Amino acid sequence: MSTADSSIPGLPIYQSLLESAARTSASMLSQVLGLARKTLRTEVSTARGFLERDQLELSVKLMESHTPSLCERFPAILLEIFRGHGDAVAKTGVLGEQALRLDQLELMDESQVQERVELARMLQHVLLDAELALPEFNSFVCALVGLDRVSPEHNPLRPDSYVKALQQLMTEMRVPTQVRAIWLRHLSAPLGSALREAYLQWTEQLRSQDVRRVGFTVIRTPEVVTEVVDHGRSGRAERAVWTPEYRQTVLTLDKLRQLMSGHLDDGPPDSPKEAFAQQFAREFEQGKAPAGSPDHGPETAFQATLPAALDALQEMQQVDTVVLRMQQRPAPPKGRATDTRPPGAVVREELTRSAKSMSQVLSLEVVSLMAENLIKDSRLLPQVRKVIERLEPALLRLVIVDPRFFIDKAHPARLLLNEISQRGLAFGSETDPDFEAFLLSLQRHVSPLAVLNIEGVQPFEAALKQLLQEWDNPEVQDTVSSQIQSAAAVLGYAEERNLLATQMASHLMKMSGMSRVPTDVIDFLCGPWSHVMAEAQLKAAPGTDDPGAYRALVADLLWSAQPDLTRKDVGRLTKLVPRLLSGLREGLGLIGYPSTKTSVFFDVLMKQHHQAFRPATQEEAAAPEGLDASLVSNQDHWVAPAEAKASGFMDFADEEVADLPKSTPLSLPPQTSTVPLAVGAWIELYLSGAWHRVQLSWISPHGTMFLFTSVSGKTQSMTQRFYERMLAEGKLRVVSDQASMVEGALDAVVRTAMRNSIGSGA
């Protein structure tokens, strides 16, 4: 179990709890399925449509036939999820709406989208049912796994695991996707009740075992994205076509998927009335389209019921009144002094009034939400966000005439927005030397787009071309690229040497005599000297045995460091010492080991040698004076001074002299756990009393070394262990681990659509 260590006192109780929970899960699932069948049968009896009734009856029959197999297989799947829970949290986060990304949505079909909505809705329902019992239970489980504060995501018995197990089990049983969605809807209430009772029971059990719960901690969240969705407007009377109220809730997950794939509308309708008619046909008459036609889609369990269709027909009869009211509504005067809304909001409302299709309305909504996410993202400096805010009206006008913005990731407007936001991440302060030039280039080439009459993509293409020509100076890019490649080559070689040195140190520990020498000698041999042997091996011709004879010196060193042996043959020691010291200096020079550190070890070694010329005393048994901390460093990788200079390598000695930061950069929350990094990620380092922003440019083949580059091309490198320590001590912050801020902003739109889908029941 990755979340538990064998040295943690509560591990036996923890493992017993997981096994007991998995073992009793079969009876829990049997009870849950029984209650779900009852509500399913009730829904069958009230169904009015033949298609809906047939789908529900099939769901009941399949649930009855699969129940024995489901209950038999469930414990094994659940236990597997429990054991892999820690790795799953580290890589993907908990199950829920946050896990769904735009690129995943684009690959899903309608039934998969509906199942995902039902999964999220089920998880939300179960969490609400269990919320009174879960927090206290989390505090006990976190204590068992050795945490000092409550971290809910580290509890493998959370509802997420049970929902994930059910999903995996239904997929394994090859239950049809549409049936799975119906099952999830009916399983949520009984599963929530069952888990609530289980959490209460397990909490009492742990309390009776004298497990001491840990406390909670409050963590500030970054002011990066603010999304507000009004779920209070759910009445059909307020669901007027194309009004702002309707627009706020119409963006569901399935409609967003259709928009991103370019299949939401076949073409713009001629009038608002025709638009509503097409909307009605898509939502309520899809099943009537002839097979093979473009409008024909798979029959699902989510077709509108008869009452909903009648309700829509009633709304259809009032469409003339609605359209007339919208057309007669006065538009706000242009240039009105009292209108303090951002330009994007004004343009969006104007374009929404004249929208001719569902796709146009949703395109405006998606662009608006995407821009809002970027404008409120505090990782970007205010002046950069202001440029994006001024660009929003142009983007709104563009998507009306060119919907490829959503379909094509290489669309010039999308690339332009991504270049602005990604390069903007390079600056953590307006005082950065290159920020003024960056901002001037944006104002020169991007800001004019706000006042242009956008009829196509050409203005964005021109702005992007001009920016790239100004930013990407070939000579500068070649220089930076060469620096990165040179530093990466140096660090890659250092990593290879370190891995080989680790293997050699392991072999040295098995040599006879290691247990009889002082710890300082062992530290030297398994530290610097193992790197000497590794360096010689890497530079020697393949097949060379003990190049430089550095391994042979180990036996001489071990013998010379044991006074009880050297007293018996002082003559041998006298002849050995000059050759031994010469060989040690030669080897340490091979890896550029500093002479100051070499002298420290030689002083300790000579004290051992001098004891051969004196009678044994009681003090001899005591440990000799320890090595200086700079010699036996806690740095896990040795990097030679020349290599460190070439790559800007940071070691623990450099980091320890820096004071802790007095303030947190931007509005990022404290980060106390390792955040997986990918090339392109931006971080901030606290060095020499100030925060510096750098981008991850390279990760070593074995993942033990990171190379970062500043906007000016200066390189900074560190080991993974150094990175984790800086992160834990608050001297390092991950600013962005995404390759595209635009993709991140659109992922946030996906989450909004998911919440709308959950809240609307669609």
Secondary structure, DSSP 8 states (H G I E B T S, - for coil): -TT--TT-TTHHHHHHHHHHHHHHHHHHHHHHHHHHHHHHHHHHHH--SHHHHHHHHHHHHHHHHHHHHHHHHHHHHHHHHHHTHHHHHHHH-SSSGGG--HHHHTT--HHHHHHHHHHHHHHHHHHHHHTTTHHHHHHHHHHHTT-SB--GGG-TTSHHHHHHHHHHHHHHTT--HHHHHHHHHHHHHHHHHHHHHHHHHHHHHHHHTT----B-------SS-------S---GGG--TT-HHHHHHH--HHHHHHHHHT-S-SS--SSHHHHHHHHHHHHHSGGGS-TTSTT-----TTS--HHHHHHHHHHHHTHHHHHHHHHHS----TT-TT--S-HHHHHHHHHHHT--SHHHHHHHHHHHHHHHHHHT-TTS-HHHHHHHHHHHHHHHHHHHH-THHHH-TT-HHHHHHHHHHHHHTT-SSTTSTTHHHHHHHHHHHTGGGGGS---SSHHHHHHHHHHHHHH--HHHHHHHHHHHHHHHHHHHHHHHHHHHHHHHHHHHTTSTTGGGS-HHHHHHIIIIIHHHHHHHHHHS-TT-SSGGGTTHHHHHHHHHT-HHHHGGGHHHHHHHHHHHHHHHHHHHHHTT--HHHHHHHHHHHHHHHHGGGS---GGGGS------TTTS-S-SS---HHHHHHHTB--HHHHHTS---SS-STT-----S-----TT-EEEEEETTEEEEEEEEEE-TTS-EEEEE-TTS-EEEEEHHHHHHHHHTTSEEEEE--S-HHHHHHHHHHHHHHHHHHHHT-
